[in-house]
Amino acid sequence: TISLDGRFIQLLKGVAPLPKVRRDVTVSLWLDGSMHIEYNNQQLNFGVLKGKPNKKKEEKQRNKPAKDHPWRILNNKLSRSSRTSFSREAFG
């Protein structure tokens, strides 16, 4: 997607390969009013969007280890032993 003078232009798949993200393209406005977009001296297909495109929001999945995972077992043992030693010291 390209932003130009408040307009949003979507590059479309065609014969020429699409540029990677944040690569420079050449946008030419000809005297007859037509617009041409080039990348590596090849014409790119494009379409003018009516409004600002929506960003895709990807949901992050939380990967929780299983209840019997060694990391959880070790962590539970450490937290229990520190709680019991603290309570013994505090209440003698």
N, C-alpha and C positions, 0 to 999 in steps of 0.2 A: 504494500500500500504506500502510495506517495501522497504527500500533502503539498499542494501548489496553489497559492493565492486563495486560501480558504476552501479549496475544493479537494476532494479525496479521490485518488485514482487507484484502481485495483489492477495490478498486472495479472494477465490471464495466460494460461498455458498455451503454447503454440509450437511452431517449428523451432524457434530459437530457445535456448535454455534460459530459465529465469535466473536473475542474479541472486547471490546469497544475501542475507540480511545485512543492511547498512552499507551496501555497495553503491557506488555512484552510477547513476544513469544520466543520459543526455535527453533533456526534454526540449523539443523544438516547436515553437509556435510559428507557423508559416503565414505569409501575408494573406492567403486566402482564408485564414482562420482555423485551419486544421492543426491538430496537435500530433506530433510524432515522438515516440520514445525509443531510444536506442541503447543497447548494451553490447559492448564488444563489436561495434559496427554492424549490429543486426537489429532489425525492427522488432519491437515487442508488441504483442497484442495487449490491449488495455480496455477498461471500461470506467466511465466516470460514475462515482457513487452519489446518491442523493443526499446522504448525510454522513456523519462520522460513524465509522464501523465500530461495532461492539467488540471489546476484548473478550477472549475466551478465558473463563476462570476455571482453572484446574483445581479440583479438590485434592488436597493432600491427604493421603491415607496414612494413618498412624499404624506403624507395624509394632504391635505389642508382642513380646515373646510369650510363649505358652506358659501356663501355670507351673508345669513341671520342667521348665527350661533351667539349665544349670545357673544362669545368671540370676534368676529370681530366687532360687534356692539359697545361693550364697548370700545374696542381699538380705533375705529374710533372716538367715542365721546371724548375720552381723548385726542387724538392727535389734533382734531379740536379745543377744548377749550384751549389747551396750545398754539396753533398757534395764535388764535385770541387775547388772553390776552397779548402775547408777542408783536404782532403788535400794539396794542393799547398803550402799554407802550412806545414802540420805537417811534411812530409817534404822540403821545399825543393826 
